């Protein structure tokens, strides 16, 4: 795993250490036919999810014992703290259990309600992205930046988790967006956000997400020069369930077409 070329903050260093600890748990369990349990929300969970979260929490708590922690598997702890870690130890468990490499570890830091740091580690896919507010975005040790595509007719759009959008009045508007772009793909999960942040595509639209899925990626896209909001144009927060992410130049035009009361 590549580490930053400049000196990271103590928080970023801890998050990267925690991501390495999670990778060490997850990598040998991938394609190992683990037992799958179904949680109350109908999402799957495995030994890899639980062990990876425990490893992450041990590292972060050791370095910052007074910080809050919100984990996919262990829930919310000390959420009234000024600093709260947001962790999905294995985002993409459905991919993990089907032996496909589109899963990742997501670690973000929220400070007084604002997302300020993100690490996205995809050990099977072979990418590590990170960003810290004011420090730019990095992928495998190299600085990255969003594209400069300025017209929707030239844009590549990637989508994911569109069930809610498909059942909403905005679905027809989404169809107009699809007809208006140059190319449509559905990379999903961390993949299309990494691609967006490094300029390989231009817009991402998702519904049915959880803040733990996207918190780190929001910081990475933002620090790469892009914009990351919900489908109403609102800032990302703990209750966010939809995403409009873009290179910034296409954000307003895309948001108007998707029209989730976009502002």
MARTOR-912268 format. One record per residue: residue in one letter; x, y, z of N, C-alpha, C, O, CB in turn. Coordinates in steps of 0.05 Angstrom, whole numbers, plus 5000, padded with zeros to 4 digits. Glycine has a CB too. Layout:
N
   aa    n_x    n_y    n_z   ca_x   ca_y   ca_z    c_x    c_y    c_z    o_x    o_y    o_z   cb_x   cb_y   cb_z
    A      X      Y      Z      X      Y      Z      X      Y      Z      X      Y      Z      X      Y      Z
...
This chain:
263
   aa    n_x    n_y    n_z   ca_x   ca_y   ca_z    c_x    c_y    c_z    o_x    o_y    o_z   cb_x   cb_y   cb_z
    X   5017   4976   5000   5000   5000   5000   5018   5025   5000   5035   5027   5017   4981   5000   5024
    X   5013   5043   4981   5028   5068   4980   5019   5087   5001   4995   5088   5008   5025   5080   4952
    X   5037   5102   5012   5030   5122   5032   5035   5150   5020   5048   5153   5000   5047   5118   5057
    X   5025   5171   5033   5027   5198   5022   5056   5206   5018   5074   5198   5033   5013   5218   5040
    X   5061   5222   4997   5088   5231   4991   5096   5254   5010   5120   5258   5015   5090   5241   4962
    X   5077   5269   5021   5083   5290   5040   5076   5280   5068   5065   5258   5071   5068   5316   5034
    X   5082   5296   5088   5077   5287   5115   5046   5289   5121   5035   5311   5120   5092   5305   5135
    X   5034   5267   5127   5005   5267   5133   5000   5278   5161   5018   5278   5178   4993   5239   5130
    X   4976   5288   5166   4968   5296   5192   4966   5271   5210   4965   5249   5199   4941   5311   5192
    X   4966   5274   5236   4963   5250   5253   4937   5235   5247   4937   5211   5249   4964   5259   5283
    X   4916   5250   5241   4890   5237   5235   4892   5221   5209   4882   5198   5208   4868   5257   5233
    X   4904   5232   5188   4906   5218   5163   4925   5194   5167   4920   5172   5156   4917   5236   5141
    X   4947   5197   5181   4965   5175   5186   4951   5152   5200   4955   5129   5193   4990   5184   5202
    X   4934   5159   5220   4919   5138   5234   4899   5125   5216   4896   5100   5217   4905   5151   5258
    X   4885   5140   5199   4865   5128   5181   4879   5109   5161   4868   5088   5155   4850   5150   5166
    X   4902   5117   5151   4917   5099   5133   4927   5074   5147   4926   5052   5135   4940   5114   5120
    X   4935   5077   5172   4943   5054   5187   4920   5035   5192   4922   5011   5190   4955   5062   5214
    X   4896   5047   5197   4872   5031   5202   4864   5017   5176   4855   4994   5177   4850   5048   5212
    X   4867   5030   5153   4860   5017   5128   4879   4994   5122   4870   4973   5112   4862   5038   5105
    X   4904   4997   5129   4923   4974   5125   4915   4951   5143   4917   4928   5135   4952   4983   5131
    X   4907   4957   5168   4898   4936   5186   4874   4921   5175   4872   4897   5177   4892   4947   5214
    X   4855   4936   5163   4832   4924   5151   4839   4907   5127   4829   4884   5124   4811   4945   5143
    X   4857   4917   5110   4867   4901   5087   4878   4875   5096   4874   4854   5083   4887   4917   5071
    X   4894   4875   5118   4907   4851   5127   4886   4830   5136   4892   4806   5134   4926   4857   5150
    X   4863   4839   5145   4842   4821   5153   4827   4811   5128   4822   4787   5125   4822   4835   5172
    X   4820   4829   5111   4802   4823   5088   4815   4806   5067   4804   4787   5057   4792   4849   5076
    X   4840   4813   5060   4853   4801   5036   4854   4770   5038   4846   4757   5018   4881   4812   5033
    X   4862   4758   5060   4863   4729   5061   4835   4716   5062   4833   4692   5057   4880   4720   5084
    X   4815   4731   5069   4788   4720   5071   4772   4722   5044   4752   4709   5041   4772   4734   5092
    X   4782   4738   5026   4769   4741   5000   4771   4715   4984   4792   4702   4983   4781   4764   4984
    X   4749   4707   4972   4746   4682   4957   4751   4658   4975   4762   4638   4966   4765   4682   4933
    X   4743   4660   4999   4747   4639   5019   4721   4626   5028   4720   4612   5048   4762   4649   5043
    X   4699   4632   5013   4673   4619   5018   4664   4623   5047   4657   4603   5060   4675   4589   5011
    X   4664   4648   5056   4655   4653   5083   4625   4650   5086   4610   4654   5067   4664   4682   5091
    X   4617   4643   5110   4589   4643   5117   4577   4671   5116   4590   4690   5124   4584   4630   5145
    X   4553   4673   5105   4540   4699   5102   4515   4700   5120   4498   4683   5118   4533   4705   5072
    X   4514   4721   5136   4489   4726   5152   4474   4749   5140   4486   4767   5127   4497   4731   5182
    X   4448   4750   5144   4432   4772   5134   4423   4789   5158   4410   4778   5177   4407   4761   5118
    X   4429   4814   5158   4422   4832   5180   4393   4840   5177   4379   4834   5158   4440   4857   5180
    X   4384   4855   5197   4356   4864   5198   4348   4881   5174   4325   4880   5166   4350   4879   5224
    X   4367   4896   5163   4361   4913   5140   4364   4898   5114   4364   4910   5092   4379   4937   5140
    X   4367   4871   5115   4369   4853   5092   4397   4855   5078   4400   4843   5057   4348   4859   5072
    X   4416   4868   5090   4443   4869   5078   4459   4846   5090   4455   4838   5112   4456   4896   5084
    X   4479   4836   5074   4495   4814   5083   4518   4823   5101   4527   4846   5099   4506   4798   5060
    X   4527   4805   5118   4551   4811   5135   4566   4785   5138   4555   4763   5139   4543   4822   5163
    X   4593   4787   5139   4610   4764   5142   4630   4769   5164   4632   4790   5176   4624   4758   5115
    X   4645   4748   5169   4667   4750   5188   4687   4772   5180   4698   4785   5197   4682   4723   5190
    X   4691   4775   5154   4710   4796   5145   4700   4824   5153   4717   4840   5161   4713   4794   5114
    X   4674   4829   5150   4664   4855   5158   4669   4861   5187   4680   4882   5195   4633   4857   5153
    X   4663   4842   5204   4664   4846   5233   4693   4848   5242   4700   4865   5259   4650   4824   5248
    X   4710   4830   5232   4738   4831   5240   4753   4856   5230   4770   4867   5244   4753   4806   5230
    X   4746   4864   5206   4758   4888   5195   4750   4913   5211   4767   4930   5217   4751   4892   5166
    X   4725   4915   5219   4717   4938   5235   4731   4938   5262   4739   4959   5272   4686   4938   5238
    X   4733   4915   5274   4747   4913   5300   4776   4922   5297   4787   4936   5314   4746   4884   5311
    X   4789   4915   5275   4817   4923   5271   4819   4953   5267   4837   4966   5278   4829   4908   5246
    X   4801   4964   5251   4800   4993   5247   4796   5008   5273   4809   5027   5279   4779   5001   5226
    X   4776   4999   5288   4769   5013   5312   4792   5012   5333   4797   5032   5347   4744   5001   5325
    X   4806   4990   5333   4829   4988   5352   4850   5009   5345   4861   5022   5363   4841   4960   5351
    X   4856   5012   5320   4877   5031   5312   4868   5060   5318   4882   5075   5330   4883   5028   5282
    X   4844   5066   5309   4834   5094   5312   4830   5101   5341   4837   5124   5349   4808   5098   5297
    X   4820   5083   5357   4816   5089   5386   4842   5091   5401   4845   5106   5420   4799   5067   5398
    X   4862   5076   5392   4888   5078   5405   4901   5106   5400   4913   5117   5418   4907   5056   5394
    X   4898   5116   5376   4909   5142   5369   4892   5165   5379   4903   5186   5387   4914   5144   5340
    X   4866   5162   5378   4848   5184   5385   4825   5173   5403   4802   5170   5394   4836   5197   5360
    X   4831   5168   5428   4811   5155   5446   4787   5172   5451   4766   5161   5459   4824   5148   5472
    X   4788   5198   5447   4766   5216   5453   4748   5221   5429   4728   5235   5432   4776   5242   5464
    X   4754   5210   5406   4738   5214   5382   4714   5195   5383   4715   5173   5393   4755   5210   5357
    X   4692   5205   5372   4669   5187   5368   4674   5167   5346   4693   5169   5331   4644   5203   5362
    X   4656   5147   5344   4660   5126   5324   4632   5116   5315   4615   5110   5331   4676   5102   5336
    X   4629   5116   5289   4604   5106   5277   4612   5085   5256   4622   5091   5235   4587   5129   5263
    X   4607   5060   5263   4615   5037   5246   4591   5023   5235   4571   5021   5248   4633   5019   5262
    X   4594   5012   5212   4573   4997   5199   4564   4973   5216   4540   4968   5217   4582   4987   5172
    X   4583   4960   5229   4576   4936   5244   4571   4941   5274   4556   4926   5287   4597   4916   5241
    X   4583   4962   5285   4581   4966   5314   4564   4991   5322   4560   4996   5346   4608   4968   5327
    X   4556   5006   5302   4538   5028   5308   4551   5053   5317   4575   5057   5313   4518   5019   5328
    X   4536   5070   5331   4545   5097   5338   4554   5098   5367   4541   5087   5385   4523   5117   5334
    X   4577   5112   5371   4588   5115   5398   4599   5144   5400   4614   5153   5383   4610   5094   5403
    X   4591   5158   5421   4601   5185   5427   4597   5203   5403   4616   5217   5395   4631   5184   5435
    X   4573   5203   5392   4568   5219   5368   4567   5249   5374   4566   5266   5356   4542   5211   5356
    X   4566   5256   5400   4567   5285   5407   4595   5296   5408   4599   5320   5414   4553   5289   5434
    X   4615   5280   5403   4643   5290   5403   4647   5308   5379   4633   5306   5359   4663   5266   5401
    X   4666   5327   5381   4672   5345   5359   4682   5330   5335   4677   5338   5312   4693   5366   5367
    X   4697   5308   5340   4708   5292   5318   4697   5263   5319   4697   5251   5340   4739   5291   5320
    X   4686   5254   5297   4674   5228   5295   4684   5213   5271   4683   5223   5248   4643   5230   5295
    X   4695   5189   5275   4702   5172   5253   4678   5158   5241   4661   5148   5256   4723   5151   5262
    X   4676   5158   5215   4654   5144   5201   4667   5121   5185   4684   5126   5168   4638   5163   5182
    X   4659   5096   5190   4673   5073   5180   4655   5052   5168   4636   5043   5181   4690   5060   5202
    X   4659   5045   5144   4648   5021   5132   4672   5003   5126   4687   5007   5107   4631   5027   5106
    X   4675   4981   5142   4699   4965   5139   4700   4949   5113   4722   4943   5104   4701   4946   5162
    X   4677   4943   5102   4676   4928   5078   4652   4937   5062   4631   4924   5062   4675   4897   5083
    X   4655   4959   5049   4633   4970   5032   4632   4954   5006   4652   4953   4992   4636   5001   5027
    X   4610   4941   5001   4608   4924   4977   4609   4894   4986   4621   4878   4971   4630   4930   4958
    X   4597   4888   5009   4597   4860   5018   4585   4841   4997   4593   4819   4995   4583   4857   5045
    X   4564   4851   4983   4552   4834   4963   4571   4826   4941   4571   4804   4931   4527   4849   4950
    X   4589   4845   4934   4610   4838   4914   4630   4819   4927   4638   4799   4914   4624   4863   4905
    X   4637   4824   4952   4657   4807   4966   4648   4778   4966   4663   4760   4961   4661   4818   4994
    X   4622   4774   4973   4613   4746   4976   4609   4733   4949   4607   4708   4947   4587   4745   4992
    X   4607   4748   4927   4605   4737   4900   4632   4736   4886   4633   4731   4862   4585   4753   4884
    X   4653   4740   4902   4681   4737   4892   4687   4757   4870   4702   4750   4851   4685   4709   4882
    X   4677   4781   4871   4684   4802   4853   4698   4824   4869   4692   4828   4892   4659   4813   4838
    X   4718   4838   4857   4735   4855   4872   4725   4884   4877   4741   4901   4884   4762   4857   4859
    X   4699   4888   4873   4689   4916   4875   4679   4922   4904   4655   4928   4908   4666   4920   4855
    X   4697   4919   4923   4691   4926   4950   4714   4942   4962   4736   4941   4950   4686   4900   4968
    X   4710   4956   4984   4730   4973   4994   4726   4978   5024   4705   4972   5035   4731   4999   4979
    X   4746   4989   5036   4745   4999   5064   4743   5029   5063   4759   5042   5050   4769   4990   5080
    X   4723   5040   5076   4718   5069   5076   4721   5080   5104   4707   5072   5123   4689   5075   5065
    X   4739   5100   5107   4744   5113   5132   4743   5143   5128   4759   5153   5112   4771   5103   5145
    X   4726   5156   5143   4723   5185   5141   4724   5198   5168   4718   5184   5188   4698   5194   5125
    X   4731   5223   5169   4730   5238   5194   4711   5262   5191   4714   5278   5172   4758   5248   5203
    X   4692   5264   5209   4673   5286   5209   4681   5304   5233   4681   5294   5256   4644   5277   5210
    X   4686   5329   5228   4693   5348   5249   4672   5370   5251   4668   5385   5232   4721   5360   5244
    X   4658   5370   5274   4637   5390   5278   4617   5390   5255   4608   5411   5246   4648   5418   5282
    X   4610   5366   5246   4590   5363   5225   4600   5365   5196   4585   5361   5178   4570   5383   5228
    X   4626   5371   5193   4637   5373   5166   4656   5351   5160   4673   5344   5177   4651   5401   5162
    X   4654   5338   5137   4672   5317   5129   4699   5330   5121   4699   5347   5103   4661   5300   5106
    X   4721   5321   5134   4747   5334   5129   4769   5315   5121   4790   5324   5113   4755   5348   5155
    X   4764   5289   5121   4785   5270   5114   4771   5245   5104   4750   5237   5113   4802   5263   5139
    X   4784   5232   5084   4773   5207   5074   4795   5189   5063   4814   5197   5050   4754   5213   5052
    X   4792   5163   5069   4810   5142   5059   4792   5121   5047   4773   5111   5059   4829   5130   5081
    X   4798   5113   5022   4783   5092   5008   4803   5071   4998   4818   5076   4979   4767   5104   4984
    X   4803   5048   5011   4823   5028   5005   4809   5003   4993   4793   4990   5006   4838   5020   5031
    X   4817   4997   4969   4805   4974   4954   4827   4953   4950   4840   4954   4929   4792   4983   4927
    X   4831   4936   4969   4855   4919   4969   4854   4898   4946   4875   4892   4934   4857   4904   4995
    X   4831   4887   4939   4829   4868   4918   4831   4881   4890   4842   4870   4872   4804   4851   4920
    X   4819   4905   4888   4820   4920   4863   4847   4932   4859   4856   4936   4836   4798   4942   4864
    X   4861   4938   4881   4888   4948   4879   4891   4978   4878   4909   4989   4865   4901   4937   4855
    X   4872   4993   4891   4874   5022   4892   4870   5033   4920   4855   5022   4936   4853   5035   4873
    X   4885   5054   4926   4882   5068   4951   4880   5098   4946   4898   5110   4934   4906   5062   4970
    X   4858   5110   4953   4854   5139   4950   4850   5151   4977   4840   5139   4996   4829   5145   4932
    X   4860   5176   4980   4857   5191   5005   4856   5221   4999   4865   5230   4979   4879   5184   5025
    X   4845   5235   5018   4844   5264   5017   4840   5276   5044   4827   5263   5061   4823   5274   4997
    X   4850   5300   5048   4845   5314   5073   4840   5343   5065   4853   5354   5047   4869   5312   5093
    X   4821   5355   5078   4813   5382   5071   4837   5401   5068   4853   5404   5086   4793   5394   5091
    X   4839   5414   5045   4860   5432   5039   4885   5419   5029   4904   5434   5022   4867   5447   5063
    X   4886   5393   5027   4911   5379   5019   4909   5365   4992   4928   5351   4984   4917   5359   5039
    X   4887   5369   4978   4885   5355   4952   4877   5326   4955   4875   5316   4977   4910   5358   4936
    X   4873   5313   4932   4866   5285   4931   4888   5269   4919   4902   5278   4901   4839   5281   4916
    X   4891   5244   4928   4913   5227   4920   4903   5199   4914   4885   5189   4927   4935   5226   4941
    X   4915   5187   4893   4909   5159   4886   4935   5145   4882   4950   5151   4864   4890   5157   4861
    X   4940   5125   4899   4965   5109   4898   4990   5127   4897   5008   5123   4881   4964   5091   4873
    X   4990   5148   4913   5013   5165   4916   5016   5187   4896   5035   5203   4898   5037   5148   4914
    X   4996   5190   4878   4998   5211   4858   4974   5230   4861   4952   5221   4866   4999   5200   4830
    X   4978   5256   4858   4956   5275   4860   4936   5271   4837   4945   5265   4814   4966   5304   4860
    X   4911   5274   4842   4891   5270   4821   4872   5294   4820   4870   5310   4839   4874   5244   4827
    X   4859   5297   4797   4841   5320   4793   4818   5311   4775   4822   5294   4757   4856   5344   4781
    X   4795   5322   4779   4772   5316   4762   4776   5326   4734   4795   5341   4728   4746   5328   4774
    X   4759   5317   4716   4760   5326   4688   4752   5355   4684   4742   5368   4703   4743   5308   4670
    X   4756   5364   4660   4748   5391   4653   4726   5391   4632   4721   5411   4618   4772   5408   4643
    X   4712   5368   4630   4690   5366   4611   4668   5386   4619   4660   5387   4642   4678   5337   4611
    X   4660   5403   4600   4642   5425   4606   4614   5422   4594   4596   5438   4601   4654   5451   4597
    X   4610   5403   4577   4584   5399   4564   4573   5371   4569   4588   5351   4567   4586   5405   4534
    X   4548   5369   4576   4536   5342   4581   4538   5324   4557   4541   5300   4560   4507   5345   4590
    X   4537   5335   4533   4538   5319   4509   4565   5305   4506   4568   5286   4491   4532   5336   4485
    X   4585   5315   4521   4612   5302   4520   4617   5285   4544   4639   5274   4547   4633   5324   4517
    X   4599   5283   4563   4604   5272   4589   4600   5242   4591   4583   5231   4576   4587   5285   4610
    X   4615   5229   4608   4610   5201   4616   4596   5202   4643   4606   5214   4662   4637   5185   4617
    X   4573   5188   4645   4557   5186   4669   4558   5158   4679   4555   5139   4664   4528   5195   4663
    X   4563   5155   4706   4561   5129   4718   4540   5129   4740   4536   5149   4753   4589   5121   4731
    X   4526   5107   4743   4503   5105   4761   4506   5081   4779   4521   5063   4774   4477   5104   4746
    X   4490   5082   4801   4489   5059   4819   4465   5061   4838   4456   5083   4844   4515   5057   4836
    X   4455   5038   4847   4433   5037   4867   4410   5056   4859   4403   5074   4874   4444   5046   4894
    X   4398   5051   4837   4377   5069   4827   4349   5060   4833   4330   5071   4820   4380   5072   4797
    X   4344   5041   4851   4318   5031   4856   4298   5053   4864   4276   5055   4853   4318   5010   4877
    X   4306   5070   4883   4288   5091   4892   4283   5111   4870   4260   5119   4866   4300   5105   4917
    X   4303   5119   4856   4300   5138   4834   4282   5126   4812   4266   5141   4800   4327   5145   4822
    X   4284   5100   4807   4268   5087   4786   4238   5088   4793   4221   5087   4775   4276   5058   4782
    X   4231   5090   4818   4203   5091   4827   4193   5118   4832   4170   5122   4841   4199   5074   4851
    X   4209   5139   4826   4202   5166   4832   4194   5181   4807   4201   5173   4785   4225   5181   4846
    X   4180   5204   4810   4172   5220   4786   4197   5229   4770   4194   5235   4746   4156   5243   4794
    X   4220   5231   4784   4244   5241   4770   4256   5221   4751   4275   5228   4737   4264   5248   4791
    X   4245   5197   4749   4256   5177   4732   4256   5186   4703   4275   5181   4688   4241   5151   4734
    X   4234   5199   4694   4233   5209   4667   4255   5230   4662   4267   5231   4641   4205   5221   4661
    X   4260   5247   4682   4281   5267   4679   4308   5253   4677   4326   5262   4662   4280   5286   4703
    X   4312   5232   4693   4337   5217   4691   4341   5206   4663   4363   5206   4652   4337   5194   4712
    X   4319   5196   4651   4321   5187   4623   4330   5208   4604   4344   5203   4586   4294   5176   4615
    X   4321   5233   4609   4330   5255   4593   4359   5260   4596   4373   5266   4577   4314   5281   4600
    X   4369   5257   4621   4398   5260   4626   4413   5239   4611   4433   5245   4598   4403   5258   4656
    X   4404   5214   4613   4418   5192   4599   4419   5196   4569   4440   5191   4556   4403   5165   4605
    X   4397   5206   4558   4397   5212   4529   4416   5235   4521   4426   5236   4499   4369   5219   4520
    X   4422   5252   4541   4438   5276   4535   4467   5273   4538   4483   5289   4528   4429   5297   4551
    X   4477   5251   4552   4505   5248   4556   4518   5232   4533   4504   5220   4517   4511   5235   4583
    X   4544   5232   4533   4559   5218   4513   4559   5188   4517   4558   5172   4499   4587   5228   4511
    X   4561   5180   4543   4565   5151   4550   4554   5146   4577   4557   5162   4596   4594   5143   4548
    X   4541   5123   4580   4530   5114   4606   4543   5089   4615   4545   5069   4600   4499   5111   4604
    X   4552   5088   4640   4562   5064   4652   4552   5062   4681   4542   5081   4692   4594   5064   4652
    X   4554   5038   4692   4545   5033   4720   4567   5020   4736   4565   4997   4744   4520   5016   4721
    X   4589   5035   4741   4611   5023   4755   4604   5017   4785   4612   4996   4795   4635   5041   4754
    X   4590   5035   4797   4581   5030   4825   4602   5030   4846   4626   5032   4840   4567   5004   4826
    X   4593   5029   4871   4610   5027   4894   4632   5048   4894   4628   5070   4884   4623   4999   4896
    X   4656   5042   4904   4678   5061   4904   4688   5067   4876   4700   5089   4872   4701   5051   4921
    X   4684   5049   4857   4698   5050   4832   4692   5076   4817   4711   5089   4808   4690   5026   4814
    X   4666   5083   4814   4661   5106   4798   4670   5132   4812   4675   5152   4798   4632   5108   4791
    X   4672   5133   4838   4682   5157   4851   4713   5160   4848   4723   5182   4844   4675   5156   4881
    X   4727   5138   4848   4756   5139   4842   4760   5149   4813   4777   5165   4808   4769   5111   4846
    X   4744   5138   4795   4746   5146   4767   4739   5176   4763   4752   5190   4748   4728   5129   4749
    X   4718   5185   4777   4710   5213   4776   4733   5231   4786   4740   5251   4774   4685   5218   4792
    X   4744   5223   4809   4765   5240   4822   4790   5242   4805   4804   5262   4807   4771   5229   4849
    X   4796   5221   4789   4820   5223   4772   4814   5231   4743   4831   5229   4726   4834   5196   4772
    X   4789   5240   4738   4783   5251   4712   4775   5231   4691   4774   5239   4667   4805   5267   4703
    X   4770   5206   4698   4764   5186   4678   4734   5185   4671   4727   5173   4651   4773   5159   4687
    X   4717   5197   4687   4689   5202   4680   4681   5228   4693   4697   5240   4707   4671   5178   4690
    X   4656   5236   4688   4649   5264   4694   4626   5268   4714   4625   5288   4728   4641   5277   4669
    X   4608   5249   4716   4584   5252   4734   4577   5225   4746   4579   5204   4732   4560   5264   4718
    X   4569   5225   4771   4558   5201   4784   4531   5208   4796   4528   5228   4810   4578   5190   4806
    X   4512   5190   4792   4485   5193   4804   4479   5167   4818   4480   5145   4807   4463   5199   4783
    X   4471   5169   4844   4463   5145   4859   4440   5152   4877   4436   5175   4886   4487   5135   4876
    X   4424   5132   4883   4405   5133   4905   4409   5109   4923   4426   5092   4917   4375   5134   4895
    X   4395   5107   4946   4397   5084   4964   4425   5080   4974   4435   5058   4974   4387   5059   4950
    X   4438   5101   4984   4464   5099   4996   4462   5106   5026   4442   5117   5035   4484   5117   4982
    X   4483   5100   5040   4485   5106   5068   4510   5124   5071   4529   5122   5056   4488   5080   5086
    X   4509   5142   5091   4532   5160   5094   4558   5145   5097   4579   5156   5089   4527   5178   5118
    X   4558   5122   5109   4583   5107   5113   4595   5098   5086   4619   5093   5084   4579   5083   5131
    X   4577   5094   5066   4586   5086   5039   4602   5108   5025   4619   5103   5009   4563   5077   5022
    X   4595   5133   5031   4603   5156   5014   4619   5177   5028   4629   5195   5014   4579   5168   5001
    X   4621   5177   5054   4633   5199   5069   4662   5204   5060   4669   5227   5053   4633   5194   5099
    X   4678   5183   5059   4706   5186   5051   4708   5195   5022   4724   5211   5015   4722   5160   5055
    X   4691   5183   5005   4691   5189   4977   4683   5218   4971   4693   5230   4952   4673   5170   4961
    X   4665   5229   4988   4657   5257   4984   4681   5275   4988   4685   5295   4973   4635   5264   5004
    X   4698   5270   5008   4722   5286   5013   4741   5283   4990   4753   5303   4980   4735   5278   5039
    X   4745   5259   4980   4764   5254   4958   4755   5269   4933   4772   5282   4920   4766   5224   4953
    X   4729   5267   4926   4720   5280   4902   4722   5311   4905   4731   5325   4887   4690   5273   4896
    X   4715   5321   4928   4716   5350   4933   4745   5360   4931   4750   5381   4919   4704   5356   4961
    X   4763   5345   4943   4791   5354   4943   4804   5351   4916   4825   5362   4910   4807   5339   4964
    X   4792   5334   4899   4801   5331   4871   4790   5353   4853   4796   5353   4829   4794   5304   4860
    X   4775   5371   4865   4764   5394   4849   4735   5391   4841   4725   5408   4827   4781   5398   4825
    X   4722   5369   4849   4695   5365   4841   4674   5374   4862   4682   5387   4882   4690   5336   4836
    X   4649   5368   4857   4628   5374   4876   4614   5348   4883   4613   5329   4867   4607   5394   4864
    X   4604   5347   4908   4591   5323   4918   4568   5332   4936   4572   5342   4958   4612   5305   4934
    X   4543   5327   4926   4519   5335   4941   4500   5312   4940   4505   5291   4929   4507   5361   4929
    X   4476   5316   4953   4455   5297   4948   4440   5306   4923   4447   5326   4911   4435   5296   4973
    X   4419   5292   4915   4405   5298   4890   4388   5323   4892   4377   5331   4872   4388   5274   4882
    X   4386   5334   4916   4373   5360   4919   4393   5383   4919   4385   5406   4922   4356   5360   4945
    X   4418   5376   4916   4438   5397   4917   4448   5404   4945   4463   5422   4948   4428   5422   4904
    X   4438   5389   4965   4446   5394   4993   4472   5382   5000   4481   5363   4988   4424   5384   5011
    X   4484   5393   5021   4510   5382   5031   4506   5354   5042   4485   5347   5052   4521   5401   5053
    X   4527   5338   5040   4527   5311   5050   4528   5311   5081   4545   5325   5092   4550   5295   5038
    X   4511   5296   5093   4510   5293   5122   4502   5265   5131   4500   5247   5114   4492   5314   5135
    X   4498   5262   5157   4492   5235   5167   4467   5223   5156   4464   5198   5155   4490   5236   5197
    X   4448   5239   5147   4422   5228   5136   4422   5226   5106   4401   5219   5095   4400   5246   5145
    X   4443   5232   5093   4444   5231   5063   4439   5203   5053   4450   5184   5062   4471   5242   5053
    X   4421   5201   5032   4415   5176   5020   4418   5176   4989   4415   5155   4976   4387   5167   5027
    X   4423   5199   4978   4427   5201   4949   4452   5217   4943   4462   5231   4960   4402   5215   4935
    X   4462   5214   4918   4487   5227   4911   4485   5239   4883   4476   5226   4864   4510   5208   4912
    X   4494   5264   4880   4502   5275   4855   4530   5285   4858   4536   5304   4873   4482   5299   4846
    X   4549   5271   4844   4577   5279   4845   4586   5285   4817   4578   5271   4798   4594   5256   4858
    X   4603   5305   4814   4611   5313   4787   4638   5327   4788   4650   5331   4809   4589   5331   4775
    X   4647   5334   4764   4671   5350   4762   4667   5379   4769   4685   5395   4767   4682   5348   4734
    X   4643   5386   4777   4636   5414   4784   4625   5429   4761   4604   5443   4764   4660   5428   4795
    X   4637   5428   4738   4628   5442   4715   4600   5433   4705   4585   5448   4694   4648   5440   4692
    X   4594   5408   4711   4569   5396   4701   4548   5393   4723   4526   5382   4718   4574   5369   4689
    X   4554   5403   4747   4536   5396   4770   4509   5409   4767   4489   5395   4770   4550   5406   4795
    X   4507   5434   4761   4481   5447   4760   4464   5437   4737   4440   5433   4740   4485   5477   4757
    X   4476   5432   4714   4461   5422   4691   4451   5394   4697   4428   5388   4690   4479   5422   4666
    X   4467   5378   4709   4458   5350   4716   4436   5351   4737   4416   5337   4735   4482   5333   4726
    X   4440   5368   4758   4421   5369   4779   4394   5379   4770   4373   5369   4780   4431   5387   4801
    X   4393   5397   4751   4368   5407   4741   4353   5385   4726   4329   5383   4728   4372   5431   4722
    X   4368   5368   4712   4355   5346   4697   4345   5324   4716   4323   5314   4713   4374   5334   4677
    X   4361   5317   4736   4353   5296   4754   4330   5307   4772   4311   5292   4777   4376   5287   4772
    X   4332   5332   4780   4310   5347   4793   4298   5333   4817   4274   5325   4816   4289   5352   4773
    X   4313   5330   4838   4303   5322   4864   4299   5347   4880   4312   5350   4901   4322   5301   4878
    X   4282   5365   4871   4280   5392   4883   4307   5405   4883   4315   5417   4904   4267   5390   4911
    X   4322   5402   4862   4349   5412   4861   4351   5442   4866   4334   5457   4856   4362   5406   4834
    X   4370   5450   4882   4374   5478   4888   4403   5485   4885   4411   5508   4889   4364   5485   4917
